[in-house]
């Protein structure tokens, strides 16, 4: 029974999640472009939002990029660069731990603001509350993997997760075999991460795809000029148009 569940959750569900992520995002952008926004509530309570948002976004970006590079970079690349699995495991613990803790603190501030501020709570939708709750749990699970990782400083467990992730993208039918004996916390972390992909197109998370990267190479600064004062009608200036 456990084997069938692993196959369902880590062999089939990843493709379902990725399909929903891609197709759902395209359909929403095409059919509901005006809902493609972050839905900021900054006007309601600014200070806590700014501090929490900065901590959350900076931490999440570092964690996301770390997962992206760490899981999807072929092992041969790390070997060619002379980066050992143990060193990579230790870097993931240290950098991921600091960034994950910052993101969790920020998420806690955002969650407190959303659930305990009457005005923010009143304008929050069910999906808004669901997103912040799932992200908080996912960050907490990520931090819970750190004590477990300290028992595998040789990096072999991380290699298994890398082989699973890369096996999914290369359609390796044996990809699920790399995580069958993974710790339950890792499995729950993977499952919840895939679930975030599923809900992504239907929530405010889509604003992640609208990061204005193009501004990094725009040709020049935007010039903003003050609006010139409108001239008063001739009759008000005391002149006679017929004269």
KOLGU-479626 format. One record per residue (C-alpha): x, z, y; residue number from 1. Coordinates in Angstrom, 2 decimals. Layout:
// KOLGU-479626
(site (X,Z,Y),NUM);
...
***
This chain:
// KOLGU-479626
(site (0.00,0.00,0.00),1);
(site (2.85,0.85,2.38),2);
(site (4.39,-2.56,1.75),3);
(site (1.17,-4.35,2.67),4);
(site (0.84,-2.26,5.83),5);
(site (4.42,-3.05,6.87),6);
(site (3.78,-6.75,6.29),7);
(site (0.61,-6.61,8.37),8);
(site (2.08,-4.62,11.25),9);
(site (5.61,-6.04,11.41),10);
(site (5.29,-9.40,9.71),11);
(site (1.94,-10.77,10.91),12);
(site (0.96,-8.69,13.94),13);
(site (4.04,-9.79,15.97),14);
(site (2.88,-13.42,15.86),15);
(site (-0.67,-12.42,16.80),16);
(site (0.65,-10.38,19.72),17);
(site (2.95,-13.14,20.98),18);
(site (0.18,-15.76,20.67),19);
(site (-2.27,-13.61,22.65),20);
(site (0.43,-12.92,25.25),21);
(site (1.25,-16.59,25.86),22);
(site (-2.19,-18.18,25.47),23);
(site (-4.05,-15.34,27.19),24);
(site (-1.72,-15.39,30.21),25);
(site (-2.04,-19.16,30.62),26);
(site (-5.85,-19.06,30.35),27);
(site (-6.17,-16.20,32.82),28);
(site (-3.89,-17.87,35.36),29);
(site (-5.89,-21.07,35.04),30);
(site (-9.40,-19.60,35.06),31);
(site (-9.02,-16.41,37.12),32);
(site (-6.07,-16.90,39.48),33);
(site (-7.48,-14.50,42.09),34);
(site (-7.34,-11.61,39.61),35);
(site (-3.61,-12.23,39.08),36);
(site (-2.39,-9.29,41.16),37);
(site (-1.03,-5.78,40.91),38);
(site (-4.10,-4.17,42.49),39);
(site (-2.06,-1.73,44.56),40);
(site (-3.73,1.45,45.82),41);
(site (-0.94,2.27,48.26),42);
(site (-3.35,2.64,51.16),43);
(site (-5.02,5.60,49.42),44);
(site (-1.95,7.76,48.75),45);
(site (1.36,6.27,49.79),46);
(site (4.19,8.82,49.37),47);
(site (3.70,9.71,45.70),48);
(site (3.11,6.05,44.87),49);
(site (6.38,4.91,46.42),50);
(site (8.57,7.54,44.73),51);
(site (6.86,7.20,41.37),52);
(site (6.74,3.41,41.56),53);
(site (10.44,3.07,42.36),54);
(site (11.49,5.38,39.53),55);
(site (9.11,3.69,37.10),56);
(site (9.92,0.08,37.95),57);
(site (13.70,0.51,38.13),58);
(site (13.73,2.42,34.85),59);
(site (11.41,0.00,33.07),60);
(site (13.37,-3.06,34.24),61);
(site (16.62,-1.60,32.89),62);
(site (14.95,-0.60,29.61),63);
(site (13.29,-4.00,29.23),64);
(site (16.50,-5.94,29.88),65);
(site (18.38,-3.63,27.52),66);
(site (15.85,-4.27,24.75),67);
(site (15.85,-8.00,25.46),68);
(site (19.63,-8.35,25.33),69);
(site (20.18,-5.77,22.62),70);
(site (17.59,-7.07,20.18),71);
(site (17.68,-10.82,20.71),72);
(site (21.41,-11.46,21.23),73);
(site (22.87,-12.75,17.95),74);
(site (25.19,-10.28,16.25),75);
(site (27.89,-12.95,16.15),76);
(site (28.02,-12.87,19.95),77);
(site (28.76,-9.14,20.01),78);
(site (31.36,-9.60,17.27),79);
(site (33.02,-12.43,19.22),80);
(site (33.16,-10.23,22.32),81);
(site (34.66,-7.37,20.34),82);
(site (31.69,-5.06,20.96),83);
(site (31.25,-2.81,17.95),84);
(site (27.85,-1.72,16.66),85);
(site (28.70,1.94,17.24),86);
(site (29.65,1.34,20.86),87);
(site (26.49,-0.68,21.44),88);
(site (24.43,2.11,19.87),89);
(site (26.05,4.71,22.13),90);
(site (25.50,2.57,25.23),91);
(site (21.86,2.12,24.27),92);
(site (21.49,5.89,23.96),93);
(site (23.16,6.70,27.29),94);
(site (21.89,3.87,29.50),95);
(site (18.51,3.65,27.80),96);
(site (18.13,7.41,27.92),97);
(site (18.80,7.69,31.66),98);
(site (16.64,4.68,32.52),99);
(site (13.89,5.77,30.14),100);
(site (13.82,9.28,31.59),101);
(site (13.59,7.90,35.14),102);
(site (10.76,5.60,34.07),103);
(site (8.93,8.44,32.34),104);
(site (9.17,10.67,35.41),105);
(site (7.87,7.81,37.55),106);
(site (5.08,7.07,35.08),107);
(site (4.11,10.75,35.08),108);
(site (3.83,10.71,38.87),109);
(site (1.75,7.54,38.79),110);
(site (-0.47,8.93,36.03),111);
(site (-1.00,12.21,37.91),112);
(site (-1.91,10.26,41.02),113);
(site (-4.32,7.97,39.17),114);
(site (-6.10,10.67,37.17),115);
(site (-6.12,13.60,39.60),116);
(site (-6.55,11.98,43.01),117);
(site (-10.31,11.53,43.53),118);
(site (-10.02,8.41,45.68),119);
(site (-7.51,6.66,43.43),120);
(site (-9.48,7.63,40.33),121);
(site (-12.67,6.24,41.83),122);
(site (-11.19,2.79,42.38),123);
(site (-9.33,2.67,39.04),124);
(site (-10.69,0.53,36.24),125);
(site (-10.62,1.35,32.54),126);
(site (-7.75,-1.11,32.02),127);
(site (-5.73,0.58,34.82),128);
(site (-6.05,3.95,33.10),129);
(site (-5.32,2.45,29.69),130);
(site (-2.16,0.73,30.89),131);
(site (-0.58,3.78,32.48),132);
(site (-1.46,5.92,29.43),133);
(site (0.01,3.44,26.93),134);
(site (3.14,2.91,29.00),135);
(site (3.66,6.67,29.28),136);
(site (3.33,7.11,25.50),137);
(site (5.65,4.15,24.87),138);
(site (8.32,5.60,27.16),139);
(site (7.99,9.00,25.50),140);
(site (8.38,7.41,22.05),141);
(site (11.46,5.57,23.25),142);
(site (13.04,8.83,24.34),143);
(site (12.10,10.43,21.01),144);
(site (14.17,7.80,19.22),145);
(site (17.35,9.10,20.90),146);
(site (17.79,12.25,18.72),147);
(site (17.18,10.07,15.66),148);
(site (19.75,7.54,16.85),149);
(site (22.37,10.28,17.14),150);
(site (22.21,10.47,13.34),151);
(site (23.13,6.76,13.10),152);
(site (26.00,6.36,15.54),153);
(site (27.52,3.68,13.33),154);
(site (24.89,1.30,14.71),155);
(site (23.57,0.15,11.32),156);
(site (19.98,1.11,12.12),157);
(site (20.13,-0.84,15.38),158);
(site (21.41,-3.87,13.48),159);
(site (18.33,-3.70,11.25),160);
(site (16.06,-3.73,14.30),161);
(site (18.02,-6.66,15.71),162);
(site (17.66,-8.58,12.45),163);
(site (13.91,-7.90,12.45),164);
(site (13.40,-9.06,16.06),165);
(site (15.53,-12.17,15.62),166);
(site (13.88,-12.87,12.27),167);
(site (10.46,-12.91,13.95),168);
(site (11.58,-15.53,16.48),169);
(site (13.30,-17.64,13.81),170);
(site (10.27,-17.39,11.48),171);
(site (12.26,-15.61,8.79),172);
(site (9.72,-14.58,6.09),173);
(site (11.97,-11.64,5.12),174);
(site (12.11,-10.20,8.65),175);
(site (9.79,-7.33,7.76),176);
(site (12.23,-6.11,5.09),177);
(site (14.62,-4.88,7.79),178);
(site (12.18,-2.27,9.11),179);
(site (10.43,-1.11,5.95),180);
(site (12.65,1.98,5.72),181);
(site (12.84,2.60,9.48),182);
(site (11.94,6.03,10.84),183);
(site (8.19,6.40,11.63),184);
(site (8.98,6.95,15.31),185);
(site (10.74,3.57,15.47),186);
(site (7.80,1.92,13.69),187);
(site (5.28,3.45,16.08),188);
(site (7.47,2.40,19.02),189);
(site (7.55,-1.19,17.73),190);
(site (3.81,-1.25,17.06),191);
(site (2.91,0.06,20.50),192);
(site (5.30,-2.41,22.10),193);
(site (3.52,-5.27,20.33),194);
(site (0.17,-3.84,21.41),195);
(site (1.33,-3.96,25.03),196);
(site (1.84,-7.70,24.50),197);
(site (-1.76,-7.95,23.28),198);
(site (-3.32,-6.21,26.31),199);
(site (-0.89,-7.81,28.80),200);
(site (-3.03,-10.86,29.78),201);
(site (-6.12,-8.72,30.37),202);
(site (-4.62,-6.12,32.71),203);
(site (-2.69,-5.82,35.96),204);
(site (0.52,-6.16,33.93),205);
(site (0.35,-9.92,34.54),206);
(site (1.84,-9.36,37.99),207);
(site (5.19,-9.00,36.20),208);
(site (5.20,-12.78,35.78),209);
(site (4.85,-13.31,39.54),210);
(site (8.14,-11.76,40.61),211);
(site (9.25,-13.82,43.66),212);
(site (12.64,-14.74,42.23),213);
(site (12.65,-17.95,44.27),214);
(site (13.27,-15.89,47.42),215);
(site (16.81,-15.22,46.18),216);
(site (17.80,-18.84,46.88),217);
(site (15.45,-19.82,49.71),218);
(site (17.28,-21.86,52.39),219);
(site (16.90,-19.47,55.29),220);
(site (15.16,-16.50,56.78),221);
(site (11.52,-16.64,57.74),222);
(site (11.15,-16.86,61.49),223);
(site (8.20,-14.94,62.90),224);
(site (7.30,-15.48,66.55),225);
(site (4.85,-13.52,68.62),226);
(site (1.64,-15.31,69.50),227);
(site (1.70,-16.56,73.11),228);
(site (-0.93,-15.10,75.40),229);
(site (-3.88,-17.41,75.92),230);
(site (-4.24,-18.76,79.44),231);
(site (-7.33,-17.70,81.32),232);
(site (-9.91,-20.37,82.15),233);
(site (-9.50,-22.07,85.51),234);
(site (-12.69,-20.49,86.85),235);
(site (-11.24,-17.02,86.24),236);
(site (-7.96,-17.88,87.95),237);
(site (-9.88,-18.53,91.14),238);
(site (-9.05,-22.20,91.31),239);
(site (-11.52,-25.01,91.79),240);
(site (-11.14,-27.71,89.11),241);
(site (-12.78,-30.24,91.39),242);
(site (-10.38,-29.61,94.26),243);
***
